[in-house]
Amino acid sequence: MRLDDLTFPDSPACANAVEVATAFSSPALVNHSIRAYVWAAALGVGFEFDRELLFVAALLHDVGLVDVFDSHTVPFENAGGSVAWVFAAGAGWPVDRRARLSEVIVRHMWAEVDPVEDPEGHLLSRATAIDITGHGVDDLPGEFRAEVLARYPRSTLVEEFLRCFADQAERKPDSAAGAAMRRDLATRMAANPLERPGADQ
């Protein structure tokens, strides 16, 4: 498996999703979002899924963590899903497709998503778990992981992500972010093979 073998959808909505993510998120979070799509697309080889929907969801799945879109009343994934719904409306997507986009983003924080009911949500949930904690990382070949990390480095992801989640947990303790922090997310992120030198070997 090679990175250049994966299909990156090039619709206007996908290009605009990259623009939005880049405008409002840090470089580390943007790279995380791109890697989330790459891991998801790699896991989805041989399965049918909507590449445009998955790509836009991956690029916008953490937008609810950034200050300008943060909500003090709902979990960040719900806030991000709402932002994505508005984005999709501007892109001219029909209402049911906007709802699917929001649903995929909300479900990326679920422990499990039914691949039959929601293949895009299933793939994004697995991909973000790989990138954040390394859960399921062995499902991706080492050389492929190395290639992806070289093109889209992790940089300050751990520090930024933990800071965001700690803030979410303090203000919204009943959220999935709060639960993740109580399960010692910092230790799990530090143990992610993607963070260790030679993890790609």
Secondary structure, DSSP 8 states (H G I E B T S, - for coil): --GGGS-----HHHHHHHHHHHHHS-HHHHHHHHHHHHHHHHHTTTS---HHHHHHHHHHTTGGGSGGG--SSS-HHHHHHHHHHHHHHHTT--HHHHHHHHHHHHHTTSS---TTT-HHHHHHHHHHHHHHH-TTGGGS-HHHHHHHHHHS--TTHHHHHHHHHHHHHHH-TTSHHHHHHHTTHHHHHHT-GGGSTTTT-
